[in-house]
Amino acid sequence: MGELFTFFGLLSHDKTFIYLTHMLLSAGIALMLVRMAMSNLQMVPKGAQNLMEAYISGVLKMGTDVMGKENARRYIPLIATIGLFVGIANLIGVIPGFEAPTGFLEMPLTLALVVFVYYNYEGIRRQGLFTYLKHFLGPVWWLYWLMFPIEIVSHFSRLVSLSFRLFGNVKGDDMFLMVILMLAPWLLPMIPFALLTFMAFLQAFIFMMLTTVYIGSAVAIEEH
């Protein structure tokens, strides 16, 4: 959004530059938090280690409820990394002078493509190509011809669901914040800031939860 002031915008107003700098900043903060949490591991965690362990435990519990403990442990690196990265990227947009990289379609779409390719790859790897494709046929053999194209379209629609849901919500939050700051730049924005902070966490959770569900459904086909 060219109307928003950003510190990186002082260097260049190019959209790609603004997007890349904020995306790299989000990745840098995520790496810094992980490094801080692992720099001095203790039996009784405190500080960054305590925060990170609580986060990982929450992600593991969520994954266990969806796909079982074994699969949750297997895929927690990807799911937890996505959740942390998206959460930080969303929160950056709440800070005046910065813009959420998830408010650019490039980042949500890239993450959605990564998730889409990965869960289909894992489904094929774990189940085998033919067993995995049978999942697209439905339970009734004489409806295979109808269910297969419907299921294919449904799976590709997940790209839209993942990417545009995150992009649309974050972009809308940016526009809402811009209007609030224009109308009441001092005390009143405190309430919208709290609401946008909550929404930043919520959108990261939704993206992470959908990723967990998609992976879980892909690797657990044989149980249905």
C-alpha positions as CSV (number, residue, x, y, z in Angstrom):
1,M,0.0,0.0,0.0
2,G,1.7,3.2,-1.2
3,E,-0.4,5.3,1.2
4,L,1.1,3.8,4.3
5,F,4.3,5.3,5.7
6,T,7.0,2.7,6.2
7,F,10.6,3.1,7.4
8,F,11.8,1.0,4.5
9,G,9.8,3.2,2.2
10,L,12.3,6.0,2.9
11,L,14.8,3.9,0.9
12,S,12.6,2.9,-1.9
13,H,8.8,3.0,-2.7
14,D,9.1,0.0,-5.0
15,K,6.5,-2.6,-4.0
16,T,8.8,-5.5,-4.4
17,F,11.5,-3.8,-2.2
18,I,8.9,-3.1,0.6
19,Y,7.6,-6.7,0.5
20,L,11.1,-8.3,0.5
21,T,12.5,-6.2,3.3
22,H,9.5,-6.8,5.6
23,M,9.5,-10.5,4.7
24,L,13.2,-10.8,5.5
25,L,12.7,-8.8,8.7
26,S,10.0,-11.3,9.7
27,A,12.3,-14.2,9.0
28,G,15.1,-12.6,10.9
29,I,13.0,-12.0,14.0
30,A,11.8,-15.6,13.9
31,L,15.3,-16.9,13.6
32,M,16.4,-14.6,16.4
33,L,13.7,-15.8,18.7
34,V,14.6,-19.5,18.0
35,R,18.2,-18.7,18.6
36,M,17.5,-17.0,21.9
37,A,15.3,-19.9,23.0
38,M,18.1,-22.5,22.2
39,S,21.1,-20.5,23.3
40,N,21.0,-21.5,27.0
41,L,18.7,-24.5,27.4
42,Q,17.7,-25.3,31.0
43,M,15.7,-28.1,32.7
44,V,13.5,-25.4,34.2
45,P,12.8,-23.1,31.2
46,K,12.5,-19.4,31.5
47,G,12.3,-16.4,29.2
48,A,12.5,-17.2,25.5
49,Q,12.9,-20.9,26.1
50,N,9.8,-21.0,28.2
51,L,7.8,-19.1,25.6
52,M,9.0,-21.3,22.7
53,E,8.4,-24.5,24.6
54,A,4.8,-23.4,25.4
55,Y,4.3,-22.6,21.7
56,I,5.7,-26.0,20.5
57,S,3.7,-27.8,23.1
58,G,0.5,-26.1,21.9
59,V,1.3,-26.9,18.3
60,L,2.0,-30.5,19.2
61,K,-1.2,-30.9,21.1
62,M,-3.2,-29.4,18.2
63,G,-1.4,-31.8,15.7
64,T,-2.0,-34.8,18.0
65,D,-5.7,-34.1,18.1
66,V,-5.8,-33.9,14.3
67,M,-3.4,-36.6,13.1
68,G,-2.2,-38.5,16.1
69,K,0.9,-38.1,18.2
70,E,3.4,-39.9,15.8
71,N,2.4,-37.8,12.8
72,A,2.2,-34.6,14.9
73,R,5.9,-35.2,15.9
74,R,6.9,-35.9,12.4
75,Y,5.4,-32.7,10.9
76,I,5.7,-30.3,13.8
77,P,8.9,-28.6,12.3
78,L,7.0,-27.5,9.2
79,I,3.8,-26.6,11.0
80,A,5.4,-24.7,13.9
81,T,7.7,-22.8,11.5
82,I,4.8,-21.7,9.4
83,G,2.9,-20.6,12.4
84,L,5.8,-18.6,13.9
85,F,6.7,-17.0,10.6
86,V,3.1,-16.0,9.7
87,G,2.4,-14.8,13.2
88,I,5.5,-12.5,13.2
89,A,4.8,-11.3,9.7
90,N,1.2,-10.4,10.7
91,L,2.3,-8.6,13.9
92,I,4.8,-6.4,12.1
93,G,2.0,-4.8,10.3
94,V,0.4,-3.6,13.6
95,I,3.5,-1.6,14.4
96,P,3.4,1.9,12.9
97,G,6.1,2.4,10.2
98,F,6.0,-1.2,9.1
99,E,3.8,-3.2,6.8
100,A,2.8,-6.8,7.1
101,P,4.4,-8.9,4.3
102,T,1.4,-11.1,4.4
103,G,-0.6,-8.1,3.1
104,F,1.1,-8.8,-0.2
105,L,-0.4,-11.7,-2.1
106,E,3.1,-13.1,-3.0
107,M,3.8,-14.4,0.5
108,P,0.5,-16.1,1.3
109,L,0.4,-17.6,-2.2
110,T,3.9,-18.9,-1.9
111,L,3.2,-20.4,1.6
112,A,0.0,-21.9,0.2
113,L,1.9,-23.5,-2.7
114,V,4.5,-24.9,-0.3
115,V,1.7,-26.5,1.8
116,F,-0.2,-27.7,-1.2
117,V,2.8,-29.4,-2.9
118,Y,4.1,-30.8,0.4
119,Y,0.9,-32.5,1.7
120,N,0.2,-34.0,-1.8
121,Y,3.8,-35.3,-1.9
122,E,3.5,-36.7,1.6
123,G,0.2,-38.4,0.7
124,I,1.7,-40.0,-2.3
125,R,4.9,-41.0,-0.5
126,R,3.1,-42.5,2.5
127,Q,0.1,-44.1,0.7
128,G,1.4,-44.8,-2.8
129,L,0.2,-43.0,-5.9
130,F,-2.8,-45.2,-6.7
131,T,-4.1,-45.4,-3.1
132,Y,-3.8,-41.7,-2.8
133,L,-5.6,-41.1,-6.1
134,K,-8.4,-43.4,-4.9
135,H,-9.2,-40.9,-2.2
136,F,-10.4,-38.5,-5.0
137,L,-12.9,-41.1,-6.3
138,G,-15.3,-41.1,-3.4
139,P,-16.9,-44.2,-1.7
140,V,-19.5,-45.0,-4.5
141,W,-17.9,-46.6,-7.6
142,W,-20.6,-45.5,-10.1
143,L,-20.0,-41.9,-9.1
144,Y,-16.3,-42.0,-9.7
145,W,-16.6,-40.1,-13.0
146,L,-18.3,-37.2,-11.1
147,M,-16.4,-37.2,-7.8
148,F,-12.9,-37.2,-9.3
149,P,-13.1,-33.8,-11.0
150,I,-15.0,-32.3,-8.1
151,E,-12.3,-33.5,-5.7
152,I,-9.5,-32.2,-7.9
153,V,-11.2,-28.8,-8.1
154,S,-11.8,-28.9,-4.3
155,H,-8.1,-29.6,-3.6
156,F,-6.9,-26.8,-5.9
157,S,-9.4,-24.4,-4.3
158,R,-7.4,-24.9,-1.1
159,L,-4.7,-22.7,-2.7
160,V,-7.2,-19.9,-2.9
161,S,-8.6,-20.6,0.6
162,L,-5.2,-20.5,2.2
163,S,-3.7,-17.6,0.3
164,F,-6.6,-15.2,-0.1
165,R,-8.0,-15.7,3.4
166,L,-4.7,-14.6,4.9
167,F,-4.0,-11.9,2.3
168,G,-7.5,-10.5,2.4
169,N,-7.7,-10.3,6.2
170,V,-4.3,-8.8,6.7
171,K,-4.8,-6.3,3.8
172,G,-8.1,-5.3,5.3
173,D,-6.5,-4.8,8.7
174,D,-3.9,-2.5,7.2
175,M,-6.6,-0.4,5.5
176,F,-8.6,-0.3,8.8
177,L,-5.5,0.8,10.7
178,M,-4.7,3.5,8.2
179,V,-8.2,5.0,8.4
180,I,-8.1,4.9,12.2
181,L,-4.7,6.6,12.3
182,M,-6.0,9.3,9.9
183,L,-9.1,10.0,12.0
184,A,-7.8,9.7,15.5
185,P,-4.0,9.4,15.6
186,W,-3.5,9.4,19.4
187,L,-5.4,7.6,22.2
188,L,-8.3,6.1,20.4
189,P,-6.2,3.7,18.2
190,M,-5.2,1.7,21.3
191,I,-8.4,-0.4,21.1
192,P,-8.0,-1.1,17.3
193,F,-4.3,-1.9,18.0
194,A,-5.4,-4.6,20.5
195,L,-8.0,-5.9,18.1
196,L,-5.5,-6.1,15.2
197,T,-2.9,-7.8,17.5
198,F,-5.5,-10.5,18.3
199,M,-6.4,-10.8,14.6
200,A,-2.7,-11.3,13.7
201,F,-2.5,-14.2,16.1
202,L,-5.8,-15.6,14.9
203,Q,-4.9,-15.6,11.2
204,A,-1.6,-17.3,11.9
205,F,-3.5,-20.0,13.9
206,I,-6.0,-20.5,11.1
207,F,-3.3,-20.9,8.5
208,M,-1.4,-23.3,10.8
209,M,-4.5,-25.3,11.6
210,L,-5.5,-25.7,8.0
211,T,-2.0,-26.8,7.2
212,T,-2.3,-29.4,9.9
213,V,-5.7,-30.6,8.7
214,Y,-4.5,-30.9,5.0
215,I,-1.4,-32.9,6.0
216,G,-3.3,-35.1,8.4
217,S,-6.0,-35.9,5.8
218,A,-3.3,-36.7,3.1
219,V,-1.3,-39.1,5.3
220,A,-4.3,-40.8,7.0
221,I,-6.3,-41.8,3.9
222,E,-6.0,-45.5,4.6
223,E,-7.8,-45.1,7.9
224,H,-11.0,-43.7,6.3
